[in-house]
């Protein structure tokens, strides 16, 4: 019913915003109405990555249908509708509940499903019939005509021009979520990912036990590792062709050192830092994820690293101030400070999309 392509586009856009990353989109196929006499249908298939279960996805799809004017009735048989969203396959495999059956029980009998599905998942094996989608299409009893339309559905993530930054650095205090966000963006945008190797530092657990004693060897070892890591990893990429996402910038070494070191130690440290920093590539966009100290402590407790559990709130406060002072002093940096104290982009897709919008300003 109505503007068929517009309804498909709106549905895909809302799925991206609320359910997960749109990995692939098939072409749009025009087919005769099924089960009743009416106007031709438009059909398409998409592949999504999501952290929601199939049952949770179904609930969200029904909400999207309703928001787009779909009025499900108790009448038997088929009828025209604005939008109809179905789950065909899931990585959960075979699923049967009161509301949901996966794989979709009629998919092998529907050419209007198999044709677009073959375009994005032709080699996917039906877990019950043990045949690929390609084989199911070749053997289906459905003889209806399926015509590929010249119309196309646009992937909503094309609206976020993160590639233009070439080298994106996501920074933040301990427990702010920088690594989680870097992983999400790298996965969705097929970026090269550079992560800090904090777990390999032998001084880190000792530092949290005795900060004054182990501050200098800790900061020097971190500086050496960050410098070498960025030289090796960033050096192998072509920043004019590759999109690189990192969960740290080497400048964090200076921020932490300013907080943890004695004045004479810091002056020595800064001399070494300045020599190293000249040679390193600078990010096209520097993102600072800000979370208040109370939320940081909650996150640190939740992720359960033993050596972090005794981090004092005062230390986190000093780091936040250090980062903000550094950002203010770097007028040549392209910086976004994003306050995510009331956001949870790991479990709430809308919060993640909100962050993407902040990056895209």
KAJOLIN-V765839 format. One record per residue. N is the residue number from 0. RES is the residue in one small letter. SS is DSSP state (helix for helix, strand for strand, loop for the rest). PHI is phi in radians with two decimals (NA if undefined). Layout:
N&RES&SS&PHI, N&RES&SS&PHI
This chain:
0&x&loop&NA, 1&x&loop&1.26, 2&x&loop&-1.38, 3&x&helix&-1.09, 4&x&helix&-1.12, 5&x&helix&-1.11, 6&x&helix&-1.14, 7&x&helix&-1.08, 8&x&helix&-1.12, 9&x&helix&-1.12, 10&x&helix&-1.12, 11&x&helix&-1.10, 12&x&helix&-1.07, 13&x&helix&-1.24, 14&x&helix&-1.06, 15&x&helix&-1.09, 16&x&helix&-1.28, 17&x&helix&-2.08, 18&x&loop&-2.02, 19&x&loop&3.04, 20&x&strand&-1.21, 21&x&strand&-1.52, 22&x&strand&-1.48, 23&x&strand&-2.47, 24&x&strand&-2.32, 25&x&loop&-1.36, 26&x&loop&-1.21, 27&x&loop&-1.72, 28&x&strand&-2.03, 29&x&strand&-1.72, 30&x&strand&-2.44, 31&x&loop&-1.11, 32&x&loop&-1.01, 33&x&loop&-1.96, 34&x&loop&1.51, 35&x&loop&-2.83, 36&x&loop&-1.60, 37&x&loop&-3.00, 38&x&loop&-1.16, 39&x&loop&-1.07, 40&x&strand&-1.74, 41&x&strand&-1.84, 42&x&strand&-2.32, 43&x&loop&-2.73, 44&x&loop&-2.17, 45&x&strand&-2.27, 46&x&strand&-1.94, 47&x&strand&-2.19, 48&x&strand&-1.81, 49&x&loop&-2.58, 50&x&loop&-1.68, 51&x&loop&-1.47, 52&x&loop&-1.30, 53&x&helix&-1.05, 54&x&helix&-1.14, 55&x&helix&-1.16, 56&x&helix&-1.09, 57&x&helix&-1.01, 58&x&helix&-1.04, 59&x&helix&-1.23, 60&x&helix&-1.12, 61&x&helix&-1.13, 62&x&helix&-1.13, 63&x&helix&-1.15, 64&x&helix&-0.95, 65&x&helix&-1.09, 66&x&helix&-1.15, 67&x&loop&-1.72, 68&x&loop&1.56, 69&x&loop&-1.30, 70&x&loop&-2.04, 71&x&loop&-1.29, 72&x&loop&-2.02, 73&x&loop&-1.51, 74&x&loop&-1.13, 75&x&loop&-1.33, 76&x&loop&1.56, 77&x&loop&-1.81, 78&x&loop&-2.68, 79&x&loop&-1.12, 80&x&loop&-2.65, 81&x&loop&-1.25, 82&x&loop&-2.72, 83&x&loop&-2.45, 84&x&loop&-1.97, 85&x&loop&-2.20, 86&x&loop&-1.69, 87&x&loop&-1.64, 88&x&loop&-2.17, 89&x&loop&-2.60, 90&x&loop&-1.17, 91&x&loop&-1.28, 92&x&loop&1.47, 93&x&loop&-1.63, 94&x&strand&-2.49, 95&x&strand&-2.46, 96&x&loop&-2.20, 97&x&loop&-1.10, 98&x&loop&-1.83, 99&x&loop&-2.52, 100&x&strand&-2.17, 101&x&strand&-2.29, 102&x&loop&-1.09, 103&x&loop&-0.99, 104&x&loop&-1.12, 105&x&loop&-1.92, 106&x&helix&-1.02, 107&x&helix&-1.21, 108&x&helix&-1.75, 109&x&loop&-2.14, 110&x&helix&-1.12, 111&x&helix&-1.23, 112&x&helix&-1.60, 113&x&helix&-1.15, 114&x&helix&-1.11, 115&x&helix&-1.19, 116&x&helix&-1.17, 117&x&helix&-1.10, 118&x&helix&-1.13, 119&x&helix&-1.93, 120&x&helix&-2.66, 121&x&loop&-1.08, 122&x&loop&-1.68, 123&x&loop&-1.15, 124&x&strand&-1.69, 125&x&loop&-1.14, 126&x&loop&-1.20, 127&x&loop&-1.82, 128&x&loop&-1.46, 129&x&loop&0.95, 130&x&loop&-2.27, 131&x&strand&-1.31, 132&x&helix&-1.04, 133&x&helix&-1.06, 134&x&helix&-1.20, 135&x&helix&-1.09, 136&x&helix&-1.14, 137&x&helix&-1.15, 138&x&helix&-1.86, 139&x&loop&-1.12, 140&x&loop&-1.43, 141&x&loop&-1.30, 142&x&loop&-1.88, 143&x&loop&-1.14, 144&x&loop&-1.43, 145&x&strand&-2.13, 146&x&strand&-2.01, 147&x&strand&-1.33, 148&x&loop&-1.45, 149&x&loop&-1.38, 150&x&loop&-1.25, 151&x&loop&-2.32, 152&x&loop&-1.62, 153&x&loop&-1.54, 154&x&loop&-1.23, 155&x&helix&-1.02, 156&x&helix&-1.26, 157&x&helix&-1.13, 158&x&helix&-1.26, 159&x&loop&-1.77, 160&x&loop&-1.52, 161&x&helix&-1.17, 162&x&helix&-1.03, 163&x&helix&-1.14, 164&x&helix&-1.34, 165&x&loop&1.11, 166&x&strand&-2.26, 167&x&strand&-1.92, 168&x&strand&-1.93, 169&x&strand&-1.95, 170&x&strand&-2.06, 171&x&strand&2.98, 172&x&loop&-1.20, 173&x&loop&-1.10, 174&x&loop&1.51, 175&x&loop&-1.33, 176&x&loop&1.83, 177&x&helix&-1.12, 178&x&helix&-1.19, 179&x&helix&-1.09, 180&x&helix&-1.20, 181&x&helix&-1.05, 182&x&helix&-1.10, 183&x&helix&-1.06, 184&x&helix&-1.15, 185&x&helix&-1.07, 186&x&helix&-1.16, 187&x&helix&-1.27, 188&x&loop&-1.90, 189&x&loop&0.91, 190&x&loop&-1.60, 191&x&strand&-1.32, 192&x&strand&-1.91, 193&x&strand&-2.09, 194&x&loop&-2.01, 195&x&loop&-1.29, 196&x&loop&-1.78, 197&x&helix&-1.12, 198&x&helix&-1.18, 199&x&helix&-1.52, 200&x&loop&-1.47, 201&x&loop&-1.23, 202&x&helix&-1.48, 203&x&helix&-1.11, 204&x&helix&-1.05, 205&x&helix&-1.16, 206&x&helix&-1.07, 207&x&helix&-1.24, 208&x&helix&-1.51, 209&x&loop&-2.57, 210&x&helix&-1.09, 211&x&helix&-1.12, 212&x&helix&-1.25, 213&x&helix&-1.80, 214&x&helix&-1.07, 215&x&helix&-1.17, 216&x&helix&-1.08, 217&x&helix&-1.11, 218&x&helix&-1.16, 219&x&helix&-1.17, 220&x&helix&-1.19, 221&x&helix&-1.11, 222&x&helix&-1.06, 223&x&helix&-1.06, 224&x&helix&-1.20, 225&x&helix&-1.10, 226&x&helix&-1.09, 227&x&helix&-1.11, 228&x&helix&-1.10, 229&x&helix&-1.17, 230&x&helix&-1.03, 231&x&helix&-1.23, 232&x&helix&-1.35, 233&x&helix&-1.20, 234&x&helix&-1.08, 235&x&loop&-1.47, 236&x&loop&-1.77, 237&x&loop&-1.69, 238&x&loop&-1.20, 239&x&loop&-1.55, 240&x&loop&-2.07, 241&x&loop&-1.59, 242&x&loop&-1.83, 243&x&strand&-2.01, 244&x&strand&-2.15, 245&x&strand&-2.18, 246&x&loop&-1.71, 247&x&loop&-2.86, 248&x&loop&-2.12, 249&x&loop&-1.10, 250&x&loop&-1.13, 251&x&helix&-1.07, 252&x&helix&-1.02, 253&x&helix&-1.20, 254&x&helix&-1.13, 255&x&helix&-1.14, 256&x&helix&-1.11, 257&x&helix&-1.06, 258&x&helix&-1.42, 259&x&helix&-1.71, 260&x&loop&-1.64, 261&x&loop&-1.23, 262&x&helix&-1.03, 263&x&helix&-1.19, 264&x&helix&-1.12, 265&x&helix&-1.13, 266&x&helix&-1.09, 267&x&helix&-1.13, 268&x&helix&-1.05, 269&x&helix&-1.14, 270&x&helix&-1.06, 271&x&helix&-1.14, 272&x&helix&-1.04, 273&x&helix&-1.04, 274&x&helix&-1.14, 275&x&helix&-1.21, 276&x&helix&-1.15, 277&x&loop&-1.02, 278&x&loop&-1.53, 279&x&loop&-1.61, 280&x&loop&-1.17, 281&x&loop&-1.81, 282&x&loop&-1.14, 283&x&loop&-1.26, 284&x&strand&-2.50, 285&x&strand&-1.90, 286&x&strand&-1.89, 287&x&strand&-1.97, 288&x&strand&-1.47, 289&x&strand&-1.69, 290&x&loop&-2.33, 291&x&loop&-1.17, 292&x&helix&-1.06, 293&x&helix&-1.06, 294&x&helix&-1.20, 295&x&helix&-1.04, 296&x&helix&-1.10, 297&x&helix&-1.09, 298&x&helix&-1.12, 299&x&helix&-1.10, 300&x&helix&-1.12, 301&x&helix&-1.16, 302&x&helix&-1.43, 303&x&loop&1.26, 304&x&loop&-1.37, 305&x&helix&-0.96, 306&x&helix&-1.24, 307&x&helix&-1.63, 308&x&loop&-1.15, 309&x&loop&-1.78, 310&x&loop&-1.12, 311&x&loop&-1.33, 312&x&helix&-1.03, 313&x&helix&-1.08, 314&x&helix&-1.12, 315&x&helix&-1.15, 316&x&helix&-1.05, 317&x&helix&-1.12, 318&x&helix&-1.14, 319&x&helix&-0.99, 320&x&helix&-1.11, 321&x&helix&-1.09, 322&x&helix&-1.06, 323&x&helix&-1.15, 324&x&helix&-1.14, 325&x&helix&-1.07, 326&x&helix&-1.07, 327&x&helix&-1.10, 328&x&helix&-1.43, 329&x&loop&-1.83, 330&x&loop&-1.15, 331&x&loop&-1.46, 332&x&loop&-1.39, 333&x&loop&-1.56, 334&x&strand&-2.14, 335&x&strand&-2.16, 336&x&strand&-1.75, 337&x&strand&-2.09, 338&x&strand&-1.47, 339&x&loop&-1.99, 340&x&loop&-1.03, 341&x&loop&-1.92, 342&x&loop&-2.00, 343&x&loop&-2.43, 344&x&loop&-1.30, 345&x&loop&-1.34, 346&x&loop&-1.83, 347&x&loop&-2.19, 348&x&helix&-1.03, 349&x&helix&-1.09, 350&x&helix&-1.18, 351&x&helix&-1.12, 352&x&helix&-1.10, 353&x&helix&-1.04, 354&x&helix&-1.13, 355&x&helix&-1.01, 356&x&helix&-1.13, 357&x&helix&-1.17, 358&x&helix&-1.24, 359&x&loop&-1.58, 360&x&loop&-1.12
